[in-house]
Amino acid sequence: MTQPDFDDGFHDEDDEYEDEVYGPKWADHVQATVAAEIRRRRKALRMSAQDLADKCEEIGYPIPRNVIANMESGRRAVIPLVEIMVLAEALRTPPICLLYPIGYVEQVHRLPFEEPVSPWTAIHWFSGEAEGLGIRDSMLRRFHAHASDQQAALAALEGARRERWNAETATTTAKRDEAQRAQADYDELAVLAKYRLRQLRITIREDGGTPPRLPVELSDVDPPGQAPPPKHPEKEDI
């Protein structure tokens, strides 16, 4: 499946474009890609332009039907970022998938004067997950590592709880011993993951950042007096 035709900014190598021409053409390419994906997504969900406008108003940021129609047809050249965010929510898709419609276009331009790349590559660049592009945001890397270590710690704690129950309910000595060994392994993994989390959180604070809130199960990671109120599972964002 492909997006509707538009000037995608791709040109033959022999074509010459001055700086002041190519920049706007790249911007047009980005806007046209977003507009085409809004239209495609809306139709896939069997929503009319009025349905989409109603949903935007329900979210709390009205975008009138005629604005949506002009946006999709190209009569409205600029789509503000806040509208992309609201439209993405209304269309039940991540905003980044409106910018880089993975699966529906083959290539996009990340920036002017650069060779086109796949939407998947652009998504990784935009989200800070790309490698080899000279990206050096240490705080973002630490938050990625924090999420990974938090998940590992919670999985290890859950495994230890499961094996503890298996040991308590074992019907033979052999099964109990096996469960206790597995529990010890999980306990060790939890200790290591918590240690990595503690060191990451110290580094984040030293750089002037605020670490994410920890779930109740990991409330012992931060030293006393340094930990914010833990995040209870029933209150987590959905």
C-alpha positions in Angstrom: 0.0 0.0 0.0 1.3 3.5 -0.8 0.4 7.0 0.2 -1.3 9.4 -2.2 0.9 11.2 -4.7 2.8 14.2 -3.5 6.1 15.9 -4.1 8.3 13.7 -1.9 11.4 15.9 -2.3 13.4 13.1 -4.2 15.2 14.4 -7.3 17.6 13.1 -9.8 21.3 13.6 -9.0 21.6 16.0 -11.9 19.0 18.3 -10.5 20.4 21.4 -8.8 18.5 23.2 -6.0 19.7 26.2 -4.1 19.6 26.2 -0.3 16.5 28.4 -0.1 14.6 26.1 -2.5 15.5 22.7 -1.1 14.7 23.6 2.6 11.1 24.4 1.9 10.8 21.4 -0.4 11.9 19.2 2.4 9.4 20.8 4.8 6.7 20.3 2.1 7.7 16.6 2.0 7.3 16.2 5.8 3.9 18.0 5.9 2.6 16.0 2.9 3.7 12.7 4.4 1.8 13.6 7.7 -1.3 14.7 5.9 -1.4 11.6 3.7 -1.0 9.3 6.7 -3.8 11.2 8.6 -6.1 10.6 5.7 -5.1 6.9 5.3 -5.4 6.2 9.0 -8.8 8.0 9.2 -10.2 6.0 6.3 -8.8 2.7 7.7 -10.7 3.4 10.9 -13.8 4.3 8.9 -14.0 7.7 10.3 -15.3 10.8 8.5 -13.5 14.1 8.8 -16.3 15.2 11.2 -15.8 12.0 13.3 -12.1 12.9 13.6 -12.9 16.6 14.4 -15.4 15.4 17.1 -12.7 13.1 18.6 -10.2 15.9 18.7 -12.7 18.1 20.6 -13.4 15.2 23.0 -9.7 15.0 23.7 -9.6 18.7 24.5 -8.0 20.4 21.5 -10.6 21.1 18.8 -9.5 20.8 15.2 -12.5 21.7 13.0 -13.6 19.5 10.1 -12.7 22.0 7.5 -9.2 22.3 8.9 -8.8 18.5 8.7 -10.1 18.5 5.1 -7.8 21.3 4.1 -4.9 19.5 5.8 -5.5 16.3 3.9 -6.0 17.9 0.6 -2.8 20.0 0.9 -4.6 23.3 0.9 -3.3 23.8 4.5 0.5 23.7 4.2 1.5 23.7 7.8 0.5 21.1 10.5 1.6 22.3 14.0 3.2 19.7 16.3 0.4 20.0 18.8 -2.1 19.1 16.2 -0.1 16.0 15.2 -0.1 14.9 18.8 -3.9 15.3 19.2 -4.6 13.8 15.8 -2.4 10.8 16.6 -4.4 10.2 19.8 -7.7 10.6 18.0 -6.5 8.1 15.3 -5.2 5.7 18.0 -1.6 5.7 16.7 1.7 7.0 18.1 2.6 10.5 16.8 5.8 9.2 15.3 3.8 6.9 13.0 2.2 10.0 11.4 5.6 11.5 10.8 7.1 8.2 9.6 4.4 5.9 8.3 6.2 2.7 8.6 4.8 0.1 6.2 3.1 2.7 4.0 6.0 4.6 2.5 9.4 3.2 1.5 11.6 6.2 2.3 11.6 9.5 4.0 14.0 12.4 4.4 15.1 12.8 8.0 16.6 16.3 7.3 17.4 18.5 4.3 20.4 17.6 2.2 20.5 14.0 3.5 19.9 10.8 1.6 16.5 9.3 2.1 16.2 6.5 4.7 13.6 3.9 5.7 10.8 5.0 8.1 12.2 2.4 10.6 15.6 4.2 10.5 13.9 7.6 10.9 11.8 6.3 13.8 14.9 5.1 15.7 16.6 8.4 15.1 13.6 10.4 16.3 13.1 8.3 19.4 16.8 8.4 20.4 17.4 4.7 19.8 19.6 5.1 16.7 23.2 4.0 16.6 26.0 5.3 14.5 24.4 8.8 14.0 26.7 10.6 16.4 23.9 10.8 19.1 25.4 11.5 22.5 22.5 12.2 24.9 23.8 10.5 28.0 20.6 11.2 30.0 18.4 9.5 27.4 20.7 6.5 27.4 20.5 6.3 31.2 16.8 6.3 31.1 16.8 3.5 28.6 19.1 1.5 30.8 16.9 2.4 33.8 13.9 0.9 32.1 15.8 -2.2 31.2 17.2 -2.7 34.7 13.9 -2.0 36.4 12.2 -4.6 34.2 15.0 -7.1 35.0 14.7 -6.5 38.7 11.0 -6.9 38.7 11.2 -10.1 36.7 13.8 -11.5 39.1 11.7 -10.7 42.1 8.7 -12.4 40.5 10.8 -15.4 39.7 12.0 -15.6 43.3 8.5 -15.4 44.6 7.3 -18.1 42.3 10.2 -20.5 43.2 9.7 -19.8 46.9 6.1 -20.9 46.5 7.2 -24.0 44.6 9.6 -24.8 47.4 6.9 -24.4 50.0 4.5 -26.6 48.1 6.9 -29.2 46.8 5.8 -32.8 47.3 9.4 -34.2 47.3 12.7 -33.2 48.7 14.2 -33.2 45.2 11.6 -30.7 43.9 12.0 -28.5 47.0 15.8 -28.4 46.6 15.5 -27.6 42.9 13.0 -24.7 43.6 15.3 -23.4 46.4 18.3 -23.3 44.0 16.2 -21.5 41.4 15.0 -19.0 44.0 18.6 -18.3 45.0 19.5 -17.7 41.4 16.6 -15.2 41.0 17.6 -13.5 44.3 21.1 -13.0 43.0 19.7 -11.6 39.7 17.5 -9.2 41.6 20.4 -8.0 43.8 22.5 -7.3 40.7 19.7 -5.5 38.9 18.9 -3.3 41.9 22.6 -2.4 42.2 22.7 -1.3 38.6 19.5 0.7 39.2 21.0 2.4 42.3 24.1 3.4 40.4 22.1 4.7 37.5 19.9 6.8 39.8 22.9 8.2 41.5 24.5 9.3 38.2 21.2 10.8 37.0 21.0 12.9 40.2 24.6 14.0 39.9 23.9 15.3 36.4 21.0 17.4 37.7 18.2 15.0 36.6 15.4 13.4 38.4 15.2 9.6 38.2 11.8 7.9 37.4 9.6 6.8 40.3 10.1 3.3 41.3 7.3 0.7 41.9 6.7 -0.4 45.4 8.6 -3.6 44.9 11.8 -1.6 44.3 11.4 1.0 47.0 14.6 -0.2 48.7 16.8 0.8 45.7 17.2 4.4 46.8 19.0 5.3 50.1 16.6 6.6 52.9 15.7 10.2 52.4 16.5 10.2 48.7 13.6 8.2 47.4 10.4 9.9 46.2 7.1 8.2 47.0 6.9 4.9 45.2 4.5 4.4 42.4 1.8 2.0 43.3 0.9 -0.5 40.5 -2.8 0.4 40.6 -2.0 4.0 40.0 0.3 3.5 37.1 -0.5 5.3 33.8 -2.2 3.0 31.3 
